[in-house]
Amino acid sequence: MNEKNYAAMTEHELREEVAKLKEKARKAEQLGIINEFAVYERKALMAAAYLVDLDTIVQGEMYRIDGSDNQYFQVDYLKGRFAWGHRLGGDKYQEALPVSILSPVKAGK
């Protein structure tokens, strides 16, 4: 099978890839194969990161982390499809998160 990397895919191909990976993750979860579920979930997040316009991620801004209750992330800089920064209220350790899991905190964005 000749797979394209995500950077070479069109928006349509990326959306299909995300849907396919989420379906595989759902099936793995139903079968109780947790490690396979986690792999497909992460792959779907990475494919979705290529759908994000990086100009919408602003250095110094605060973002809500999707899928976590009231956790916020301050972006220090971008490298590839990852936002580097730290979580609010945490130990201030720098970490990288895929841009696909960040949602703007400010209304109207």
All heavy atoms as an XYZ file, in Angstrom:
875
protein
N       0.853     -1.177      0.000
C       0.000      0.000      0.000
C       0.899      1.240      0.000
O       1.791      1.373      0.818
C      -0.896     -0.041      1.241
C      -1.810      1.136      1.326
S      -3.215      0.993      2.455
C      -2.615      0.102      3.834
N       0.637      2.144     -0.921
C       1.433      3.354     -1.062
C       0.722      4.515     -0.359
O      -0.211      5.097     -0.912
C       1.634      3.658     -2.557
C       2.626      4.760     -2.792
O       3.313      5.176     -1.865
N       2.684      5.231     -4.016
N       1.149      4.828      0.864
C       0.491      5.868      1.652
C       1.193      7.203      1.475
O       2.409      7.282      1.458
C       0.502      5.493      3.138
C      -0.378      4.321      3.453
C      -0.467      4.068      4.953
O      -0.294      5.009      5.732
O      -0.699      2.917      5.306
N       0.385      8.265      1.340
C       0.910      9.634      1.287
C       1.140     10.108      2.712
O       0.431      9.695      3.627
C      -0.143     10.572      0.690
C      -0.199     10.660     -0.784
C      -1.261     11.711     -1.125
C      -1.258     12.118     -2.556
N      -2.314     13.102     -2.829
N       2.112     11.013      2.872
C       2.198     11.597      4.204
C       1.168     12.721      4.297
O       0.679     13.222      3.278
C       3.633     12.033      4.551
C       4.092     13.248      3.800
O       3.308     14.118      3.449
N       5.381     13.330      3.569
N       0.821     13.101      5.498
C      -0.272     14.046      5.703
C      -0.018     15.391      5.035
O      -0.937     16.020      4.525
C      -0.547     14.248      7.192
C      -1.008     12.985      7.898
C      -0.640     12.714      9.199
C      -1.822     12.063      7.256
C      -1.062     11.565      9.843
C      -2.246     10.906      7.883
C      -1.872     10.666      9.183
O      -2.292      9.532      9.811
N       1.214     15.841      4.998
C       1.540     17.136      4.396
C       1.254     17.159      2.898
O       0.995     18.214      2.329
C       2.998     17.486      4.668
N       1.280     15.998      2.254
C       1.062     15.917      0.814
C      -0.415     15.722      0.453
O      -0.773     15.763     -0.713
C       1.887     14.781      0.225
N      -1.273     15.523      1.451
C      -2.689     15.261      1.190
C      -3.477     16.550      1.007
O      -3.144     17.589      1.575
C      -3.301     14.468      2.352
C      -2.821     13.059      2.466
S      -3.722     12.231      3.805
C      -3.048     10.602      3.706
N      -4.545     16.439      0.221
C      -5.474     17.562      0.069
C      -6.378     17.605      1.298
O      -6.427     16.644      2.082
C      -6.354     17.383     -1.183
O      -7.192     16.233     -0.992
C      -5.520     17.232     -2.443
N      -7.117     18.697      1.440
C      -8.037     18.812      2.576
C      -9.054     17.672      2.565
O      -9.345     17.076      3.603
C      -8.759     20.162      2.537
C      -9.707     20.367      3.693
C     -10.395     21.721      3.688
O      -9.910     22.641      3.004
O     -11.418     21.844      4.382
N      -9.566     17.348      1.386
C     -10.542     16.259      1.258
C      -9.932     14.924      1.695
O     -10.554     14.155      2.445
C     -11.046     16.176     -0.185
C     -12.008     15.065     -0.424
N     -13.300     15.080      0.062
C     -11.865     13.876     -1.070
C     -13.910     13.955     -0.279
N     -13.063     13.208     -0.971
N      -8.716     14.647      1.239
C      -8.036     13.402      1.615
C      -7.790     13.345      3.123
O      -7.955     12.285      3.741
C      -6.705     13.266      0.875
C      -6.840     12.994     -0.609
C      -5.519     13.065     -1.345
O      -4.664     13.920     -1.015
O      -5.331     12.256     -2.272
N      -7.417     14.490      3.709
C      -7.187     14.531      5.155
C      -8.469     14.249      5.922
O      -8.463     13.482      6.891
C      -6.607     15.883      5.574
C      -5.140     16.098      5.255
C      -4.774     17.569      5.391
C      -4.261     15.243      6.147
N      -9.564     14.849      5.482
C     -10.850     14.612      6.169
C     -11.254     13.137      6.072
O     -11.753     12.554      7.041
C     -11.937     15.514      5.608
C     -11.717     16.971      5.959
C     -12.892     17.859      5.575
N     -12.561     19.256      5.728
C     -12.471     19.905      6.884
N     -12.706     19.259      8.014
N     -12.173     21.187      6.932
N     -11.030     12.516      4.913
C     -11.322     11.085      4.757
C     -10.428     10.245      5.661
O     -10.882      9.276      6.261
C     -11.133     10.656      3.300
C     -12.242     11.103      2.380
C     -12.045     10.645      0.943
O     -10.899     10.302      0.561
O     -13.044     10.634      0.210
N      -9.150     10.625      5.739
C      -8.192      9.894      6.583
C      -8.595      9.982      8.059
O      -8.564      8.976      8.780
C      -6.782     10.451      6.371
C      -5.720      9.760      7.178
C      -5.373      8.362      6.701
O      -5.883      7.909      5.660
O      -4.572      7.705      7.399
N      -8.982     11.174      8.508
C      -9.413     11.352      9.900
C     -10.630     10.482     10.181
O     -10.686      9.778     11.204
C      -9.705     12.847     10.211
C     -10.396     12.991     11.558
C      -8.421     13.660     10.173
N     -11.600     10.491      9.278
C     -12.809      9.678      9.461
C     -12.464      8.185      9.506
O     -12.981      7.445     10.357
C     -13.805      9.955      8.340
N     -11.579      7.746      8.615
C     -11.175      6.336      8.570
C     -10.472      5.929      9.872
O     -10.748      4.871     10.440
C     -10.253      6.104      7.371
C      -9.803      4.677      7.188
C      -8.959      4.506      5.932
C      -7.597      5.114      6.191
N      -6.630      4.866      5.101
N      -9.573      6.789     10.344
C      -8.837      6.481     11.575
C      -9.756      6.471     12.792
O      -9.616      5.622     13.678
C      -7.694      7.478     11.770
C      -6.542      7.333     10.768
C      -5.630      8.553     10.827
C      -5.763      6.050     11.032
N     -10.715      7.391     12.829
C     -11.660      7.412     13.955
C     -12.534      6.164     13.954
O     -12.859      5.634     15.019
C     -12.510      8.681     13.918
C     -11.741      9.897     14.370
C     -12.627     11.123     14.465
C     -11.831     12.285     15.018
N     -12.653     13.477     15.216
N     -12.897      5.695     12.768
C     -13.687      4.464     12.673
C     -12.869      3.261     13.156
O     -13.362      2.409     13.889
C     -14.168      4.253     11.232
C     -14.961      2.985     11.027
C     -16.251      2.905     11.831
O     -16.757      3.958     12.276
O     -16.749      1.786     12.018
N     -11.597      3.193     12.756
C     -10.730      2.107     13.224
C     -10.560      2.177     14.743
O     -10.545      1.141     15.416
C      -9.360      2.188     12.549
C      -9.361      1.744     11.108
C      -7.964      1.813     10.522
C      -7.912      1.273      9.114
N      -6.551      1.271      8.562
N     -10.446      3.386     15.278
C     -10.314      3.554     16.730
C     -11.580      3.074     17.434
O     -11.502      2.383     18.452
C     -10.041      5.011     17.065
N     -12.733      3.417     16.873
C     -14.003      2.999     17.469
C     -14.104      1.477     17.507
O     -14.484      0.883     18.516
C     -15.166      3.604     16.683
C     -16.532      3.338     17.295
C     -17.663      3.788     16.383
N     -17.718      3.020     15.147
C     -18.198      1.778     15.036
N     -18.655      1.147     16.095
N     -18.224      1.165     13.874
N     -13.733      0.836     16.402
C     -13.800     -0.630     16.344
C     -12.833     -1.275     17.337
O     -13.168     -2.245     18.002
C     -13.505     -1.116     14.926
C     -14.639     -0.851     13.961
C     -14.320     -1.338     12.564
C     -15.473     -1.036     11.626
N     -15.178     -1.466     10.245
N     -11.626     -0.720     17.422
C     -10.639     -1.260     18.371
C     -11.146     -1.116     19.805
O     -10.979     -2.022     20.627
C      -9.298     -0.550     18.206
N     -11.784      0.011     20.096
C     -12.321      0.227     21.439
C     -13.422     -0.781     21.743
O     -13.473     -1.350     22.835
C     -12.854      1.660     21.565
C     -13.332      2.011     22.952
C     -13.809      3.447     23.044
O     -14.415      3.956     22.085
O     -13.574      4.055     24.100
N     -14.289     -1.020     20.774
C     -15.365     -1.992     20.963
C     -14.824     -3.399     21.209
O     -15.406     -4.167     21.963
C     -16.292     -2.016     19.748
C     -17.207     -0.824     19.656
C     -18.080     -0.867     18.420
O     -17.762     -1.529     17.438
N     -19.191     -0.140     18.475
N     -13.703     -3.705     20.569
C     -13.096     -5.031     20.740
C     -12.228     -5.103     21.994
O     -11.677     -6.157     22.308
C     -12.261     -5.396     19.508
C     -13.047     -5.588     18.212
C     -12.109     -5.738     17.023
C     -13.965     -6.798     18.333
N     -12.061     -3.966     22.668
C     -11.268     -3.945     23.891
C      -9.768     -3.918     23.653
O      -8.992     -4.245     24.542
N      -9.356     -3.540     22.443
C      -7.926     -3.472     22.128
C      -7.480     -2.029     22.373
O      -7.413     -1.204     21.462
C      -7.652     -3.904     20.673
C      -8.312     -5.257     20.389
C      -6.148     -3.962     20.414
C      -8.297     -5.652     18.924
N      -7.188     -1.738     23.623
C      -6.940     -0.362     24.059
C      -5.695      0.248     23.430
O      -5.704      1.411     23.031
C      -6.855     -0.296     25.603
C      -8.152     -0.824     26.231
C      -6.577      1.119     26.072
C      -9.419     -0.147     25.752
N      -4.612     -0.528     23.307
C      -3.397      0.049     22.717
C      -3.608      0.414     21.252
O      -3.142      1.440     20.784
C      -2.187     -0.881     22.887
C      -2.412     -2.246     22.298
O      -3.537     -2.648     22.024
N      -1.329     -2.977     22.103
N      -4.340     -0.405     20.508
C      -4.644     -0.106     19.108
C      -5.561      1.112     19.018
O      -5.386      1.971     18.154
C      -5.308     -1.322     18.461
C      -5.362     -1.256     16.959
C      -5.854     -2.568     16.349
O      -5.238     -3.614     16.607
O      -6.847     -2.511     15.620
N      -6.521      1.195     19.929
C      -7.413      2.355     19.993
C      -6.604      3.639     20.164
O      -6.810      4.617     19.445
C      -8.395      2.186     21.168
C      -9.112      3.444     21.550
C     -10.155      3.930     20.783
C      -8.725      4.155     22.682
C     -10.817      5.105     21.130
C      -9.381      5.323     23.038
C     -10.422      5.798     22.267
N      -5.643      3.622     21.086
C      -4.829      4.808     21.361
C      -4.000      5.215     20.144
O      -3.860      6.404     19.844
C      -3.925      4.559     22.566
N      -3.469      4.240     19.427
C      -2.666      4.530     18.232
C      -3.528      5.209     17.172
O      -3.132      6.239     16.598
C      -2.026      3.240     17.665
C      -1.443      3.484     16.272
C      -0.956      2.735     18.605
N      -4.701      4.679     16.901
C      -5.577      5.277     15.890
C      -6.060      6.663     16.313
O      -6.187      7.559     15.480
C      -6.764      4.360     15.578
C      -6.374      3.145     14.771
C      -6.741      1.876     15.172
C      -5.629      3.271     13.600
C      -6.388      0.754     14.429
C      -5.260      2.158     12.855
C      -5.646      0.914     13.274
O      -5.282     -0.195     12.537
N      -6.346      6.837     17.598
C      -6.758      8.156     18.096
C      -5.662      9.191     17.853
O      -5.917     10.294     17.391
C      -7.070      8.090     19.598
C      -8.426      7.539     19.913
C      -9.514      8.566     19.700
O      -9.503      9.612     20.359
O     -10.380      8.303     18.845
N      -4.429      8.822     18.162
C      -3.303      9.753     17.973
C      -3.038     10.047     16.500
O      -2.743     11.174     16.123
C      -2.049      9.202     18.643
C      -2.133      9.335     20.153
C      -0.793      9.260     20.813
N      -0.779      9.576     22.216
C      -1.557      9.118     23.168
N      -2.531      8.297     22.879
N      -1.408      9.459     24.432
N      -3.173      9.032     15.671
C      -3.000      9.245     14.233
C      -4.076     10.193     13.697
O      -3.789     11.048     12.863
C      -3.051      7.913     13.475
C      -1.785      7.116     13.543
C      -1.894      5.888     12.640
C      -0.565      5.204     12.488
N      -0.624      4.138     11.474
N      -5.301     10.039     14.181
C      -6.393     10.916     13.753
C      -6.118     12.358     14.190
O      -6.363     13.306     13.428
C      -7.731     10.432     14.312
N      -5.591     12.537     15.405
C      -5.239     13.881     15.885
C      -4.157     14.505     15.013
O      -4.199     15.695     14.699
C      -4.753     13.832     17.335
C      -5.792     13.643     18.405
C      -5.119     13.488     19.774
C      -6.756     14.807     18.428
N      -3.182     13.705     14.611
C      -2.102     14.236     13.772
C      -2.610     14.586     12.377
O      -2.250     15.621     11.823
C      -0.942     13.242     13.685
C      -0.093     13.209     14.933
S       0.411     14.842     15.538
C       1.245     15.530     14.118
N      -3.453     13.750     11.804
C      -4.015     14.064     10.488
C      -4.861     15.334     10.581
O      -4.782     16.214      9.713
C      -4.850     12.891      9.980
N      -5.632     15.469     11.657
C      -6.467     16.666     11.841
C      -5.612     17.912     12.021
O      -6.031     19.015     11.663
C      -7.393     16.466     13.037
N      -4.410     17.758     12.552
C      -3.526     18.910     12.750
C      -3.167     19.563     11.419
O      -2.925     20.768     11.360
C      -2.258     18.493     13.492
N      -3.171     18.794     10.351
C      -2.860     19.342      9.027
C      -4.046     20.094      8.425
O      -3.910     20.742      7.400
C      -2.369     18.246      8.087
C      -0.936     17.876      8.379
C      -0.626     16.940      9.362
C       0.109     18.500      7.725
C       0.691     16.628      9.661
C       1.433     18.196      8.020
C       1.711     17.263      8.987
O       3.016     16.973      9.299
N      -5.201     20.014      9.066
C      -6.371     20.788      8.637
C      -6.438     22.146      9.329
O      -7.231     22.995      8.960
C      -7.656     19.996      8.933
C      -7.848     18.729      8.109
C      -8.968     17.884      8.688
C      -8.124     19.090      6.659
N      -5.603     22.338     10.353
C      -5.618     23.588     11.126
C      -4.759     24.636     10.428
O      -3.623     24.363     10.040
C      -5.084     23.343     12.563
C      -4.970     24.642     13.328
C      -5.973     22.362     13.297
N      -5.315     25.831     10.273
C      -4.552     26.959      9.738
C      -3.637     27.443     10.860
O      -4.108     27.942     11.885
C      -5.512     28.066      9.300
C      -4.803     29.293      8.773
O      -3.552     29.307      8.687
O      -5.514     30.278      8.459
N      -2.334     27.284     10.678
C      -1.381     27.636     11.736
C      -1.406     29.123     12.082
O      -0.981     29.506     13.173
C       0.031     27.191     11.350
C       0.229     25.680     11.241
C       1.652     25.352     10.830
C      -0.139     24.972     12.539
N      -1.927     29.960     11.172
C      -2.033     31.394     11.471
C      -3.073     31.669     12.558
O      -3.098     32.760     13.125
C      -2.386     32.182     10.204
C      -1.229     32.202      9.211
O      -0.058     32.058      9.643
O      -1.493     32.351      8.001
N      -3.931     30.688     12.853
C      -4.938     30.870     13.903
C      -4.378     30.560     15.289
O      -5.029     30.833     16.287
C      -6.172     29.978     13.657
O      -5.774     28.594     13.712
C      -6.813     30.279     12.310
N      -3.186     29.982     15.356
C      -2.538     29.688     16.639
C      -1.521     30.807     16.902
O      -0.541     30.940     16.180
C      -1.825     28.313     16.624
C      -2.768     27.199     16.160
C      -1.218     28.002     17.988
C      -3.934     26.917     17.086
N      -1.796     31.599     17.930
C      -0.997     32.797     18.206
C      -0.098     32.564     19.413
O      -0.575     32.120     20.471
C      -1.928     34.006     18.466
C      -1.130     35.260     18.748
C      -2.864     34.213     17.287
N       1.174     32.884     19.251
C       2.118     32.753     20.367
C       1.686     33.662     21.511
O       1.276     34.791     21.300
C       3.521     33.131     19.909
C       4.101     32.159     18.926
C       5.503     32.549     18.490
O       6.183     33.316     19.146
N       5.936     32.004     17.365
N       1.782     33.136     22.728
C       1.411     33.901     23.916
C      -0.055     33.796     24.282
O      -0.452     34.178     25.376
N      -0.876     33.284     23.378
C      -2.313     33.152     23.645
C      -2.608     31.879     24.435
O      -1.846     30.922     24.412
C      -3.112     33.117     22.339
C      -3.193     34.436     21.622
C      -4.090     35.445     22.310
O      -5.142     35.068     22.856
O      -3.706     36.628     22.307
N      -3.766     31.888     25.076
C      -4.233     30.763     25.874
C      -5.267     29.984     25.062
O      -6.109     30.589     24.396
C      -4.884     31.317     27.141
C      -5.031     30.319     28.225
S      -3.463     29.762     28.878
C      -2.711     31.278     29.390
N      -5.200     28.661     25.112
C      -6.129     27.799     24.392
C      -6.674     26.736     25.326
O      -5.991     26.287     26.236
C      -5.437     27.122     23.195
C      -5.054     28.120     22.136
C      -3.845     28.800     22.207
C      -5.918     28.418     21.095
C      -3.506     29.753     21.261
C      -5.592     29.365     20.145
C      -4.385     30.030     20.229
O      -4.057     30.980     19.303
N      -7.906     26.336     25.072
C      -8.535     25.237     25.817
C      -8.049     23.934     25.172
O      -7.952     23.845     23.954
C     -10.055     25.353     25.701
C     -10.819     24.304     26.468
C     -12.326     24.569     26.449
N     -12.637     25.671     27.351
C     -13.051     26.882     26.975
N     -13.205     27.163     25.709
N     -13.322     27.814     27.859
N      -7.733     22.944     25.997
C      -7.311     21.637     25.484
C      -8.560     20.778     25.315
O      -9.251     20.472     26.293
C      -6.308     20.957     26.447
C      -5.066     21.834     26.635
C      -5.933     19.577     25.921
C      -4.101     21.323     27.688
N      -8.861     20.413     24.063
C     -10.038     19.588     23.780
C      -9.907     18.243     24.480
O      -8.822     17.661     24.530
C     -10.182     19.345     22.277
C     -10.508     20.622     21.512
O     -10.937     21.612     22.127
O     -10.330     20.615     20.278
N     -11.018     17.763     24.986
C     -11.025     16.444     25.607
C     -10.572     16.424     27.053
O     -10.488     15.368     27.661
N     -10.260     17.597     27.612
C      -9.874     17.638     29.027
C     -10.700     18.718     29.721
O     -10.979     19.761     29.141
C      -8.381     17.917     29.187
O      -8.053     19.141     28.590
N     -11.085     18.434     30.920
C     -11.950     19.351     31.655
C     -11.178     20.556     32.177
O     -10.277     20.414     32.995
C     -12.611     18.629     32.847
C     -13.580     17.558     32.391
O     -14.133     17.698     31.278
O     -13.779     16.586     33.137
N     -11.540     21.714     31.666
C     -10.988     22.989     32.144
C      -9.460     23.016     32.215
O      -8.899     23.538     33.169
C     -11.588     23.344     33.501
C     -13.072     23.617     33.385
O     -13.526     24.225     32.411
N     -13.835     23.173     34.365
N      -8.802     22.451     31.226
C      -7.348     22.564     31.150
C      -7.016     23.531     30.031
O      -7.600     23.471     28.946
C      -6.690     21.215     30.902
C      -6.694     20.333     32.125
C      -5.636     19.247     32.018
O      -5.017     19.061     30.989
N      -5.446     18.525     33.096
N      -6.077     24.408     30.331
C      -5.691     25.440     29.377
C      -4.201     25.365     29.101
O      -3.420     24.934     29.941
C      -6.066     26.819     29.922
C      -7.550     26.958     30.117
C      -8.138     26.652     31.341
C      -8.360     27.355     29.071
C      -9.504     26.750     31.516
C      -9.735     27.459     29.236
C     -10.300     27.153     30.451
O     -11.650     27.247     30.616
N      -3.840     25.812     27.895
C      -2.474     25.692     27.420
C      -2.045     27.035     26.836
O      -2.752     27.603     26.007
C      -2.414     24.608     26.344
C      -1.043     24.256     25.865
C      -0.221     23.432     26.615
C      -0.564     24.738     24.659
C       1.038     23.076     26.169
C       0.695     24.393     24.199
C       1.498     23.563     24.964
N      -0.907     27.546     27.287
C      -0.374     28.781     26.729
C       0.714     28.430     25.724
O       1.666     27.721     26.036
C       0.197     29.696     27.805
C       0.653     31.021     27.227
C       0.987     32.038     28.299
O       1.080     31.714     29.469
N       1.157     33.275     27.878
N       0.547     28.933     24.503
C       1.472     28.618     23.412
C       2.674     29.551     23.471
O       2.532     30.771     23.481
C       0.768     28.753     22.046
C       1.751     28.558     20.902
C      -0.382     27.760     21.939
N       3.866     28.946     23.518
C       5.105     29.722     23.451
C       5.576     29.854     22.008
O       6.000     30.916     21.578
C       6.205     29.068     24.297
C       5.870     29.082     25.787
O       5.135     29.978     26.234
O       6.345     28.175     26.498
N       5.525     28.744     21.264
C       5.917     28.785     19.854
C       5.378     27.554     19.136
O       4.925     26.603     19.759
C       7.443     28.885     19.690
C       8.232     27.702     20.198
C       8.609     26.674     19.343
C       8.622     27.621     21.533
C       9.338     25.594     19.808
C       9.357     26.547     22.002
C       9.706     25.532     21.128
O      10.422     24.465     21.590
N       5.407     27.601     17.802
C       4.984     26.486     16.969
C       6.206     25.849     16.320
O       7.142     26.542     15.931
C       4.051     26.957     15.858
C       2.708     27.533     16.296
C       1.969     28.087     15.098
C       1.877     26.493     17.010
N       6.168     24.543     16.214
C       7.207     23.824     15.484
C       6.498     22.686     14.761
O       5.985     21.762     15.402
C       8.282     23.288     16.430
C       9.440     22.649     15.685
C      10.580     22.305     16.620
C      11.736     21.736     15.809
N      12.862     21.401     16.682
N       6.459     22.791     13.440
C       5.695     21.817     12.668
C       4.223     21.958     12.996
O       3.686     23.058     12.998
N       3.594     20.857     13.289
C       2.160     20.863     13.619
C       1.921     20.751     15.124
O       0.852     20.357     15.569
C       1.458     19.711     12.894
C       1.432     19.903     11.397
C       0.506     21.035     11.053
N       0.723     21.517      9.691
C      -0.115     22.323      9.083
N      -1.198     22.736      9.690
N       0.146     22.740      7.869
N       2.947     21.129     15.896
C       2.853     21.092     17.348
C       2.983     22.494     17.923
O       3.772     23.306     17.434
C       3.954     20.213     17.949
C       3.722     18.751     17.759
C       4.191     18.101     16.635
C       3.020     18.014     18.701
C       3.975     16.747     16.444
C       2.801     16.659     18.528
C       3.281     16.023     17.396
N       2.197     22.739     18.962
C       2.323     23.979     19.726
C       3.108     23.628     20.990
O       2.756     22.703     21.712
C       0.939     24.515     20.099
N       4.194     24.359     21.211
C       5.006     24.169     22.406
C       4.625     25.233     23.416
O       4.441     26.394     23.074
C       6.488     24.270     22.063
C       7.004     23.068     21.353
C       6.890     22.794     20.020
C       7.703     21.974     21.931
N       7.478     21.584     19.743
C       7.992     21.063     20.887
C       8.114     21.674     23.225
C       8.673     19.874     21.103
C       8.793     20.489     23.440
C       9.064     19.603     22.394
N       4.502     24.819     24.665
C       4.142     25.756     25.717
C       3.945     25.008     27.021
O       4.572     23.986     27.258
N       3.037     25.535     27.853
C       2.801     24.886     29.145
C       1.327     25.003     29.534
O       0.622     25.907     29.087
C       3.696     25.499     30.228
C       3.508     26.970     30.381
N       4.179     27.888     29.610
C       2.706     27.681     31.193
C       3.793     29.100     29.948
N       2.903     29.005     30.898
N       0.918     24.072     30.379
C      -0.460     24.071     30.888
C      -0.568     25.057     32.036
O       0.359     25.196     32.831
C      -0.845     22.682     31.385
C      -0.908     21.662     30.290
C      -1.167     20.275     30.854
N      -0.907     19.272     29.833
C      -1.854     18.512     29.294
N      -3.092     18.608     29.700
N      -1.540     17.636     28.355
N      -1.703     25.712     32.131
C      -1.937     26.626     33.245
C      -2.157     25.829     34.516
O      -2.827     24.795     34.498
C      -3.184     27.471     32.993
C      -2.993     28.752     32.233
C      -4.244     29.605     32.348
C      -1.804     29.535     32.687
N      -1.596     26.299     35.588
C      -1.775     25.639     36.869
C      -0.927     24.396     37.030
O      -0.971     23.736     38.052
N      -0.139     24.081     36.036
C       0.718     22.898     36.104
C       2.072     23.255     36.685
O       2.255     24.303     37.305
N       3.022     22.395     36.453
C       4.376     22.590     36.971
C       5.228     23.459     36.061
O       6.432     23.570     36.259
C       5.067     21.231     37.147
C       4.404     20.404     38.224
O       3.870     20.992     39.181
O       4.424     19.169     38.104
N       4.604     24.053     35.041
C       5.288     24.927     34.083
C       6.321     24.185     33.243
O       7.233     24.774     32.713
C       5.941     26.135     34.777
C       4.973     27.042     35.475
C       4.239     27.907     34.486
C       3.367     28.906     35.235
N       2.519     29.687     34.409
N       6.179     22.860     33.155
C       7.052     22.098     32.266
C       6.600     22.354     30.845
O       5.418     22.332     30.538
C       6.976     20.594     32.554
C       7.580     20.211     33.877
C       6.802     19.691     34.888
C       8.939     20.381     34.105
C       7.358     19.326     36.104
C       9.507     20.028     35.327
C       8.708     19.513     36.316
O       9.257     19.167     37.513
N       7.556     22.573     29.953
C       7.205     22.788     28.559
C       6.858     21.456     27.920
O       7.507     20.440     28.167
C       8.363     23.451     27.821
C       7.956     23.950     26.455
C       9.048     24.720     25.778
O      10.145     24.209     25.620
N       8.744     25.935     25.375
N       5.815     21.471     27.117
C       5.402     20.273     26.399
C       4.870     20.673     25.037
O       4.617     21.844     24.780
C       4.348     19.489     27.185
C       3.049     20.227     27.414
C       2.039     19.422     28.205
O       1.720     18.286     27.791
O       1.563     19.921     29.219
N       4.709     19.693     24.171
C       4.190     19.929     22.822
C       2.854     19.218     22.673
O       2.712     18.061     23.076
C       5.170     19.426     21.784
N       1.883     19.927     22.110
C       0.576     19.347     21.829
C       0.249     19.550     20.360
O       0.579     20.598     19.797
C      -0.506     20.030     22.678
C      -0.396     19.903     24.192
C      -1.510     20.698     24.863
C      -0.460     18.453     24.613
N      -0.413     18.583     19.727
C      -0.835     18.792     18.340
C      -1.810     19.976     18.280
O      -2.670     20.116     19.160
C      -1.557     17.500     17.962
C      -1.241     16.519     19.032
C      -0.827     17.283     20.239
N      -1.678     20.815     17.270
C      -2.536     22.003     17.181
C      -4.010     21.630     17.033
O      -4.881     22.441     17.324
C      -2.094     22.949     16.034
C      -0.734     23.546     16.337
C      -2.101     22.243     14.700
N      -4.295     20.405     16.616
C      -5.676     19.984     16.417
C      -6.466     19.859     17.715
O      -7.698     19.807     17.683
C      -5.730     18.657     15.665
O      -4.975     17.674     16.335
N      -5.802     19.819     18.866
C      -6.554     19.693     20.125
C      -6.675     21.020     20.867
O      -7.149     21.050     21.989
C      -5.956     18.616     21.063
C      -4.583     19.015     21.590
C      -5.933     17.265     20.389
C      -4.103     18.116     22.715
N      -6.285     22.113     20.230
C      -6.363     23.425     20.867
C      -7.564     24.199     20.322
O      -7.756     24.288     19.108
C      -5.083     24.220     20.622
C      -3.800     23.573     21.136
C      -2.604     24.465     20.793
C      -3.874     23.323     22.628
N      -8.354     24.763     21.241
C      -9.504     25.587     20.866
C      -9.321     26.971     21.476
O      -8.921     27.081     22.644
C     -10.801     25.003     21.419
O     -11.026     23.731     20.872
N      -9.648     28.023     20.719
C      -9.501     29.379     21.255
C     -10.362     29.579     22.501
O     -11.481     29.053     22.572
C      -9.984     30.278     20.133
C     -10.050     29.426     18.921
C     -10.165     28.013     19.374
N      -9.836     30.312     23.464
C     -10.587     30.612     24.681
C     -11.467     31.843     24.445
O     -12.598     31.903     24.886
C      -9.639     30.858     25.877
C     -10.387     31.365     27.086
C      -8.899     29.580     26.209
N     -10.924     32.810     23.712
C     -11.640     34.072     23.477
C     -12.857     33.844     22.619
O     -12.814     33.115     21.628
C     -10.713     35.095     22.805
C      -9.582     35.534     23.690
C      -8.722     36.554     22.985
C      -7.597     37.012     23.907
N      -6.695     37.930     23.218
N     -13.959     34.502     22.995
C     -15.200     34.379     22.229
C     -15.055     35.040     20.872
O     -14.315     36.008     20.718
C     -16.346     35.028     23.003
N     -15.766     34.510     19.899
C     -15.760     35.107     18.578
C     -14.659     34.616     17.669
O     -14.511     35.083     16.558
N     -13.867     33.660     18.128
C     -12.802     33.114     17.267
C     -13.198     31.757     16.742
O     -13.901     31.029     17.317
C     -11.494     32.989     18.047
C     -10.810     34.313     18.194
C      -9.385     34.076     18.629
C      -8.610     35.376     18.650
N      -7.251     35.208     19.039
